[in-house]
Amino acid sequence: MPARDDDTVRIGTHPGLVNLRFIVLSAGTIGALLGSVASIPFDVLGAGELSWPLGVLSVWLLFTAGLLLGVSLAYDVIEWNPSAQTVSLRHHALSLRRRTVPLDTITEARRSLSSASNGADYVVYRFTSTSGATSRVLVKGTPMKGLDAPDLRRLAAFVSELQLEVPDAAAPAARAGSRDARARAGDGIPPLTERQLAAAVSRTTGGGSSRVSRDTLLDELDTLIRAAELRGPQGVISPNDPTASTAHGKAERAELPSRAKDRRPFGGIRSLIAMLRSERFDRECLDDDAEALEVLAANPSPTARLRGVLMRALVGCIAAGLLVIAVAVVLEVVGSRLLGSEANDVVALLALCAMLLSFVLYLGWCAAADADVRHRRKLARSWMARRDDGERERGLAEPFVAAWEAQELRLRVAGAAIVIMIGSTAIVAAVIVFVTTTLPLLTSVGILVSGAALTGAGIALFVGITRRRRADAEELVYLGGLRLLPPARQE
């Protein structure tokens, strides 16, 4: 790579250095957990009392190096030369080598969102040149850190210079009032634009990836910049920064129509008209919400009451099982003679019955909850089908949106988890049978193959669930109309 010029703009800092503290602490936690296992070789070598500290240290060093390497391969720093119109990217996805390519060769950008139940949340942009060079930038992250406000501005200035190609951007916008959408409301949705697909990714549990245009990235970066500036003075950028004027120009783009009501009509007749339209839009949305509540009240779900009964029965069954176990433990502590062998068998049987019954009740509750969600979604689709073009373009009422935000696939998730659990147990049992018994080898192989097949089937079920959730999110964005996805900002 040629020597770096003075006017080269560096977007971000090496992610390994920025997140070094998090990596070290994470590796230390893993080292403490695995230190006993790792100390066995040192104990064999005669390290004595130093075996456990050496084991912890070895695991800590190994995981620190591994996490640093993984983060370094996963995320990159972009070096952009505005005057030469070139940018330094990685040679390819899994390489640390770099190459300089012309700026106009970057024609593809992908936005990835990943989220987990433990609070981890990451937004990543990937830029790809026609020559094969590519780089992934961690824009926003928790607990790993993304870009700060100055770097976000530099990234916005960089993105504003790109000529990104989006194959599906030429597709017509999915208008809720179209005749095709009216006919396919229950069977599918028309092709979505890249902006709608990006919004669907944001609403998909677990996240996903989609190819995006320049305007979609700039809209999101504007929001991130404003949020970063509110967190503290570190958002202030130096006036000598070569990207300051461009970045601020992009950051000061027109506001979303939904915020027009917060502006006073200093801009003349256009601002006044925008404010009046926004107020009328808000009134119409309130009317839609009231009508949706009436529809839901007039058409209660057949399984709503059953869902509540099953939940109360489930809680009572779990409480009864815990009470039986607690009483047995107290009696055993007070005097072991109070519970004989027969009484212990009865306690064990009651606890087992409570556990099995709780399991059955939980599956029944999942089925009832899924049926309840499907019923509300059916009402929402029929409500949308009865509306005119302008009302459908306005979008789905807020009470109906909750039907898509709730989980519909609880029973499938529980079934997939059960299948994987049985498969994993079978794999472990096959190893135990092979090591501890004299049964024919074919028996162990059969159990192992069955366990592997069940585990694979469970994983396939989870993949199908993920795809279904993505399809549900796309349907929500399509039906949501302007209420969920206001018009794109204009330059």
Secondary structure, 3 states (H helix, E strand, C coil): CCCCCCCCEEECCCHHHHCHHHHHHHHHHHHHHHHHHHHHHHHHCCCHHHHHHHHHHHHHHHHHHHHHHHHHHHCCCEEEECCCCEEEEECCCCCCCEEEEEHHHEEEEEEEEEECCCCCEEEEEEEEECCCCEEEEEEEEECCCCCCHHHHHHHHHHHHCCCCCCHHHHCCCCCCCCHHHHHCCCCCCCCCCHHHHHHHHHHCCCEEEEECCHHHHHHHHHHHHHHHHHCCHHHCCCCCCCCHHHHHHHHCCCCCHHHHHHCCCCCCHHHHHHHHHHHHHHHHHHHHHHHHHHHHHHCCCCCHHHHHHHHHHHHHHHHHHHHHHHHHHHHHHHCHHHCCHHHHHHHHHHHHHHHHHHHHHHHHHHHHHHHHHHHHHHHHHHHHHCCCHHHHHHCCCHHHHHHHHCCCCHHHHHHHHHHHHHHHHHHHHHHHHHHHCCCCHHHHHHHHHHHHHHHHHHHHHHHHHHHHHHHHHHHHHHHHHHHHCCCCCCC
